[in-house]
């Protein structure tokens, strides 16, 4: 088996109102959501679907996955 590092990999993040997030603590369309790397550097992301009453789907560009 071989392994390789993934660079600038788009990672899907699913947020669920019953498990992961309290939507009452976010802005209406999620525009205040932020993702950072271990050094605090902001990561690029895109909101595919924002659903305050169910599940939201966001794509985060992760710099490196080893």
C-alpha positions in Angstrom: 0.0 0.0 0.0 1.3 3.5 -0.8 0.2 6.7 0.7 0.5 10.3 -0.5 -0.1 13.7 1.0 -3.1 15.7 -0.2 -2.4 19.4 -0.8 -5.2 22.0 -0.9 -7.7 19.3 -0.5 -11.4 20.3 -0.5 -12.9 18.7 2.6 -16.7 18.5 3.1 -17.9 19.5 6.5 -21.4 18.7 7.5 -23.0 20.6 10.5 -26.1 19.2 12.0 -28.4 21.3 14.3 -28.9 18.4 16.7 -25.3 17.4 17.1 -22.7 20.0 15.9 -23.9 23.5 15.9 -26.3 25.9 17.7 -27.5 28.0 14.8 -28.8 30.7 17.3 -25.1 31.6 17.8 -24.4 32.2 14.0 -25.4 34.9 11.6 -28.5 34.2 9.4 -26.6 32.7 6.4 -23.5 31.5 8.3 -21.3 34.4 7.0 -19.5 34.5 10.4 -18.3 30.9 10.2 -14.4 30.6 10.1 -12.0 27.8 9.8 -8.3 28.0 10.7 -5.2 25.8 10.5 -3.2 24.9 13.6 -1.3 28.2 13.4 -4.5 30.2 13.3 -4.2 31.0 9.6 -7.7 31.4 8.0 -8.7 28.7 5.5 -10.7 29.3 2.4 -14.2 27.8 2.5 -17.5 27.8 0.6 -20.9 27.2 1.9 -22.8 24.8 -0.3 -26.0 24.8 1.7 -26.9 26.6 4.9 -29.9 25.2 6.7 -30.6 26.6 10.2 -33.3 24.0 10.7 -31.3 20.9 9.6 -27.9 20.1 8.1 -25.4 22.5 6.5 -22.7 21.6 4.0 -19.4 23.5 3.8 -16.3 22.8 1.7 -13.0 23.8 3.4 -9.7 23.9 1.5 -7.3 22.0 3.8 -3.7 22.9 3.1 -2.2 19.4 3.8 -3.5 16.0 4.7 -0.9 13.4 5.4 
